[in-house]
Amino acid sequence: MYRIMIVDDEPLILAGVSSLLNWEEHQCKIVRKASNGRQALAQMEALRPDIVITDIGMPVMDGISFMKASVERGYAASFILLSNLEEFSLVKEALRLGAVDYLVKLELDEKALIAALERAKDRCNLTRRRIGFMEGGEVTADERIQNYFRHILICDADAHPDERLSVMIRERYPVLLLMVIHFNYKHEGFSETFTRADQKRIINFAENIIHEMVKGFFDRCCLLKKEQKGFILVLSLEGMEDYKESVEAMSIKFRKVIRDYFDIPVSFAVSRPVREAEGVQDLLYQAMSAMKETYDNSSSAIVYYLENCKENFYHSSSFNINFLKKELTGIIRQNDRDGFSNIMNQIIQLFARCKPSRSQAVNACSKLYYYITFLLEEREDQSFPYILDVAGQLNRLSDLNTVIAWLEGFRDQVAEALETYKESRKDKYIELVQEYIREHYREKITLNQMSALLNISQGHLSSIFKKQTGKNFSDYVSEVKIEKAKELIGTYQYMMYEISDMLGFDTQYYFSTVFKKITGHTPKEYESITIKKNCS
């Protein structure tokens, strides 16, 4: 269950958001409702919510200050901001600080909240265990160890534990064993209607089952989700003489549960045990090399690593992608389509020049795929065509030319996803600009002012604004102002110079010129026309 905190100084909004969803249906539980940021911040340490839904503008401590303080104190919650239309600059600041989404209160409905909640849950799944939940004791130690294993096995191969963490690992994992648990979604007879949502549901269910099941066989373990197709399980063999008996009994029990509920076969690959945690990445390579033996026969129960697996797997070191990770991370997070395509073209040229073996090519492509899709899953976009069993697909390719063709297709799919996401972010910018103009039409609004607020160049803002709206920025501002002028003229309460001042025009003459350019009439002529219409 995801722990939810809701913060708003308006009781009606607080009650409305709380009652908008059946939270349990979305694997969520409201653990606290607060009326301001200071009150909420005081509860963060004890409650450790996964997701915080907070108003931006509140007394005592506003939502931005609350979010900043939470980040500074190391709380790993995902934030969803509630805003009013006039809080444009605060919304921009919240997005810069890492908020997953913002929702306008007047437009808030069940569909919008669910969409934001799903994005927050995806972000939460990537970060929820990075920080210990208590200052001392076994819980914090276990969380720190799991965080280390997550980084070394899934996120960052260069992570190193400090001395205190090393001691804790040696105490709790004097002998380690690693298992890879793989769900064979592509087995014969499996449903063609199986969706990514179904996949997440199965993985979440399986994660809870494994957590409970392992307790009956091993005293200590770390369970890590391996994308959406399986798990990595690090086990402590302390005091165990025959670990294979426990591994096999647990595997048989777990396979039966998944078969009974979902009719999906599961494969297990097991490394050799070691006494040093620093070698845990080698254990992953061992288990993955053993897992290769299950691709042709998905009904295989358990495969143990053998020395002869090593030759087929470790030769892939010449295609290690660690040196690309930093550059790939920056390019993908910037939605740089061209930069990504250039890197992929270099990799394709490397394949063509070096002519890797089948096992080398499959290993390199799998690592590349897993890392890139890991980065893509940080965002809310779920339209990218994720492959449920990429290694199995690659193993079925007949030769190097087809592998290269696969790389080219993957390059184009990711590049298209980056471009689509970039355009969607542009839409968000334009939406914010239009909201700002509608709310600040009484002021003098310039392109330079807006680009500074958004922290993007004037040229870029001008270009995307014209592309999205079909109008120049200054023309759009003028049209909004003139529409307001027409409303004011229709009240017959103001002189023309007063309306000009109210709408931020430098002079009445300039106001009249812009008015006639847009409407075809001077303000006085328009007033006369409206009077005649009302009298007829």
FENURKA-V108282 format. One record per pair of residues at least 6 apart in sequence whose ideal C-beta (glycine too) atoms are under 7 Angstrom apart, sorted by the first residue. I is the first residue (numbers start at 1). GAP is how many residues later the second one is. Records with the same first field share a line. If there is no record, write none. Layout:
I=GAP / GAP
//
This chain:
1=26 / 27 / 28
2=25 / 26 / 48 / 49 / 119 / 122
3=26 / 28 / 44 / 45 / 46 / 47
4=19 / 24 / 25 / 26 / 27 / 45 / 47 / 49
5=26 / 27 / 29 / 35 / 42 / 44 / 47
6=8 / 11 / 12 / 24 / 27 / 47
7=27 / 30 / 33 / 45 / 47 / 48 / 59
8=6 / 47 / 74
9=26 / 27 / 46 / 49 / 50
13=42 / 92
14=19
17=36
18=12 / 15
20=90 / 93
21=89 / 92 / 93
23=6 / 7
26=88 / 91
31=16 / 18
32=11 / 15
34=6 / 9
36=22 / 23 / 24 / 25
37=21 / 23 / 24 / 25 / 26 / 28 / 29
38=22 / 23
40=14 / 26
41=20 / 25 / 28 / 29
44=26 / 31
48=85
49=28
50=27 / 28 / 74 / 78
51=26 / 27 / 29 / 69 / 73
52=25 / 27
53=27 / 29
54=9 / 12 / 25 / 27 / 28
55=8 / 27
56=6 / 7 / 8 / 25 / 26 / 27 / 31 / 34 / 35 / 38
57=27 / 30
63=18
64=26 / 29 / 30
67=12 / 27 / 30 / 32
68=29
70=7
71=26
74=57
76=51 / 52 / 54 / 55
78=22 / 42 / 45 / 46
79=20 / 21
80=19 / 20 / 21 / 23 / 36 / 40
81=10 / 13 / 18 / 21
82=21 / 23
83=7 / 8 / 19 / 21 / 22
84=21
85=19 / 350 / 354
86=353
88=344 / 347 / 348
89=364
91=11 / 341
92=361 / 362
94=8
95=7
100=16 / 19 / 20 / 23
101=15 / 18
103=9 / 10 / 13
119=261
122=255 / 258
123=255
126=252
129=14 / 17 / 18 / 21
130=17
132=7 / 8 / 11 / 12
133=6 / 7 / 10
134=6
141=27
144=21 / 24
145=23 / 24 / 27 / 77
146=76
148=11 / 13 / 17
149=73 / 75 / 85 / 131
150=74
151=8
152=7 / 128 / 129
153=71 / 79 / 127 / 128 / 131
154=70
157=124 / 165
161=8
169=108
170=107
172=48 / 64
173=47 / 63 / 104
174=64 / 101
175=61 / 62 / 63 / 98 / 100
176=58 / 60 / 97 / 98 / 101 / 104 / 107
177=58 / 60 / 66 / 93 / 94 / 96
178=54 / 56 / 93 / 102 / 105 / 106 / 109
179=54 / 56 / 89 / 90 / 91 / 108
180=50 / 52 / 89 / 107 / 108 / 111
181=49 / 50 / 52 / 85 / 87
182=47 / 48 / 84 / 85 / 109 / 112
183=46 / 47 / 81 / 83
184=80 / 81 / 82 / 83 / 114
185=9 / 44 / 79 / 203 / 204
186=202 / 203 / 206
187=78 / 111
196=186 / 190
199=29 / 189
200=28
202=60
203=22 / 25
206=52
207=16 / 18
209=45 / 48
210=13 / 21 / 44
211=12
213=37 / 40 / 41
214=7 / 36
217=29 / 32 / 33
218=17 / 18 / 28
219=17 / 19
220=16
221=12 / 13 / 14 / 15
222=12
223=8 / 10
224=7 / 8
225=6
226=6
227=143 / 146
229=159 / 160
232=52
234=46
237=6 / 36
240=6
243=30
247=23 / 55
248=54
251=17 / 50 / 51
254=12
255=11 / 46
258=6 / 8
259=6
265=33 / 34
267=24 / 27 / 31 / 33
268=33 / 34
269=18 / 19 / 21 / 22 / 25 / 34
270=17 / 20 / 32 / 34 / 35
271=12 / 15 / 16 / 34
272=14 / 33
274=9
285=28 / 29
286=19
287=18
288=25
289=16 / 20 / 21 / 23 / 24
290=13 / 14 / 15 / 19
291=12
293=7 / 10
294=6 / 9
295=96 / 97 / 100
312=47
313=46 / 50
315=42 / 44 / 45
316=43 / 44 / 47 / 48
319=37 / 41 / 44 / 45
321=43 / 46 / 47 / 50
324=19
325=46
327=16
328=15 / 43 / 44
329=46
331=8 / 9 / 12
332=8 / 40 / 43 / 44 / 86
335=83 / 86 / 87
336=82
337=78 / 81 / 82
340=74 / 75 / 78
341=70 / 74
344=63 / 67
347=60
348=56 / 59 / 60
351=10 / 49 / 52 / 53 / 56
352=52
355=45
356=8
361=39 / 42
362=29 / 32 / 33
365=29 / 38 / 41 / 42
366=24 / 25 / 28
369=21 / 41
372=42
373=13
376=8 / 41
379=42
381=36 / 40
384=33
385=28
387=6
394=9 / 12
397=6 / 9
426=38 / 42
427=41
429=25 / 35
430=34 / 35 / 38 / 39
433=17 / 32
437=8 / 39 / 40 / 43
438=42
441=39 / 40 / 43 / 62
442=60 / 61 / 62
443=61
444=60
445=32
447=11 / 14 / 15 / 26
448=10
450=11
451=6 / 7 / 10
454=7
462=11
465=8
466=6
469=7
478=36 / 40
479=39
481=22
482=32 / 33 / 36 / 37
484=19
485=14 / 18 / 30 / 38
486=40
488=6 / 11 / 14
489=10 / 34 / 37 / 38 / 41
490=40
496=12 / 27 / 28
497=11
500=8 / 11
503=8
505=6
512=10 / 11
515=7 / 8
516=6
519=7
521=8
//
